[in-house]
Amino acid sequence: MNIDEDTCGWLGIPTPLEMHKQHARLLENEIQELNLQLRKARADIFGLVEMLAEAQAKKEEFSGYLKQRGAEAAAMRKEISALTTRAGATAREAETLRGMLAGLMPQTRTIV
């Protein structure tokens, strides 16, 4: 569309230069907004990286704690097994001794 330069002013139609300036201002505002969003995103990412590092440190700490407790539990299971075996042997020995004692004691008879 070919519009005379003379009529642009009184018709309220912006000139190509005014349109380019307006477009440049819009782009500058958009770039500023995007830079603000980028700064915020970078700060958020930095915070997340710090949180991840803290979480990994806690994970390592708890992993060591669990390994230590697992070793203690294994030692206790071994001790329980040894005690159970010893208790069974002691019970068998007591039964043997009771049998021997019963053989040595005279049998009492009740007369009715």
Buried (B, 14 or more C-beta within 10 A) or exposed (E): EEEEEEEBEEEEEEEEEEEEEEEEEEEEEEEEEEEEEEEEEEEEEEEEEEEEEEEEEEEEEEEEEEEEEEEEEEEEEEEEEEEEEEEEEEEEEEEEEEEEEEEEEEEEEEEE
